[in-house]
Amino acid sequence: MRKKVFILVLSVILGLIMIPFLVHAQFYKWIDDKGDIRFTDEYSNIPEKYLPVAETQWFPKESSLPSIEEKPTPALAPKSSEPLVQETPRLFSGVINKVDYGARTIVVTGEVKDMAFLVSEGTRIETDFGKNVPFAELKTAMSVTIEYMENGDDIHPLSIRVSTMPGGFGKKQKEKQEERRKARKK
C-alpha cells in the first residue's frame, strides 16, 4: 500500500514539475491601423488585411502564460535589428492637395515634401478655434498642421489642426472675435 501511495505522490510531483515545460504555445501578433498591437492564438481570427504582416511567435518554454494585467515579457516584444527608439509625436504643416473620402486619406504638400496620411475615425480634426471638423469637410487648399506618430513606414495621425477653411470660415471667425472685443470695450 505504501508503495502505491509513494508512486502516486511521485507521479503528481513529476507532473507538476513538467507543466512549465509543456506550455509552449504558438500565437500570432500584428499591428492594426490605430497602431495597437493585437494577439490571437487562432490564425483564422486575424483580419484578412493583416495576414501578410502577422508574425508567428511562441511562448517561451520557461515562462508561464501572461495574465491580462501583466505587461508582455521581453520574449513577446517585437524582434528587430534596429535599436529601440522612443516614439514622440511629430508635426507636419502644409496644404491639402488631395482628399480620398472613400479611403479616408489626405495628401499634404509641405515646404520640402508631400506626405500621405490615413485618417482613422479616432483622429481629432479641429480648427484653430477648437471647432471639431468632420473628415468629409476637409478640402484641397486647406492649410493644416498634423500631429502624427511614425513607426517605420507606418504613419498614424493623432490630430489635424485646420488653419483656414474654404468659404471664408477663418475670416468670419476673426470678424466675430473682433466684434466681441469691441463689445467688451464699450
DAVENDA-V283973 format. One record per residue. N is the residue number from 0. RES is the residue in one small letter. PSI is psi in whole degrees, -180 to 180 (NA if undefined). Layout:
n:res:psi
N:RES:PSI
N:RES:PSI
//
This chain:
n:res:psi
0:m:-45
1:r:-36
2:k:-41
3:k:-42
4:v:-44
5:f:-45
6:i:-40
7:l:-47
8:v:-43
9:l:-41
10:s:-43
11:v:-45
12:i:-46
13:l:-39
14:g:-43
15:l:-37
16:i:-33
17:m:-17
18:i:-49
19:p:-29
20:f:-21
21:l:-20
22:v:101
23:h:68
24:a:150
25:q:142
26:f:171
27:y:144
28:k:140
29:w:165
30:i:126
31:d:-178
32:d:-27
33:k:-4
34:g:7
35:d:139
36:i:128
37:r:146
38:f:149
39:t:156
40:d:2
41:e:119
42:y:-34
43:s:-14
44:n:-6
45:i:126
46:p:144
47:e:-38
48:k:-16
49:y:-4
50:l:-42
51:p:-23
52:v:-3
53:a:137
54:e:138
55:t:130
56:q:165
57:w:142
58:f:135
59:p:148
60:k:-35
61:e:-4
62:s:161
63:s:172
64:l:135
65:p:147
66:s:169
67:i:-35
68:e:-27
69:e:147
70:k:153
71:p:143
72:t:162
73:p:-28
74:a:-24
75:l:-12
76:a:152
77:p:139
78:k:125
79:s:146
80:s:-14
81:e:149
82:p:150
83:l:126
84:v:133
85:q:123
86:e:130
87:t:145
88:p:146
89:r:161
90:l:143
91:f:125
92:s:144
93:g:-160
94:v:135
95:i:125
96:n:-6
97:k:138
98:v:127
99:d:101
100:y:-35
101:g:-44
102:a:-4
103:r:49
104:t:152
105:i:149
106:v:127
107:v:130
108:t:120
109:g:-171
110:e:-36
111:v:-33
112:k:170
113:d:145
114:m:142
115:a:141
116:f:130
117:l:114
118:v:109
119:s:168
120:e:-30
121:g:-4
122:t:128
123:r:126
124:i:121
125:e:164
126:t:175
127:d:-21
128:f:5
129:g:5
130:k:128
131:n:141
132:v:125
133:p:151
134:f:-36
135:a:-18
136:e:-3
137:l:135
138:k:162
139:t:155
140:a:3
141:m:137
142:s:130
143:v:154
144:t:125
145:i:126
146:e:126
147:y:162
148:m:142
149:e:129
150:n:93
151:g:-123
152:d:-9
153:d:128
154:i:123
155:h:107
156:p:133
157:l:-41
158:s:153
159:i:123
160:r:118
161:v:119
162:s:-40
163:t:151
164:m:148
165:p:161
166:g:19
167:g:20
168:f:-49
169:g:-40
170:k:-43
171:k:-41
172:q:-42
173:k:-38
174:e:-42
175:k:-41
176:q:-41
177:e:-41
178:e:-42
179:r:-41
180:r:-43
181:k:-39
182:a:-35
183:r:-34
184:k:-28
185:k:NA
//
